[in-house]
C-alpha cells in the first residue's frame, strides 16, 4: 500500500518487529546498495536468536518500505484515511 506513512521508520535501516503470531522485517528504501544484503543478513541472524532465546514466532515476513500490507499497519494499530 503506497499511501501508508513509512516515514515513521528510518528508511536507511532494517527493523524487526515482533507480534504474537509472526515477526516482521521492514526494509527501508534508502539503504545504501552496498549495505542492503548485509543488513538483511544481520536481521535474519538476530531473528534466529529471538526464536532460540525469546520464544519468538517461527514465521517472519520481509516487507519493503512503501509495500507494507495492511496487516503490518494493523500491528501498529495505525488507522489512516485514503489519500
SULKA-V651926 format. One line per field, one symbol per residue. ss: DSSP state (~ for helix, > for strand, _ for the rest). A space follows every 10 residues. Layout:
ss=???
This chain:
ss=_____~~~__ ___>>>>>__ __>>>>>___ __~~~~~~~~ ~~~~~~~~~~ ~~~______> >>>>_____~ ~~~~~~____ ___
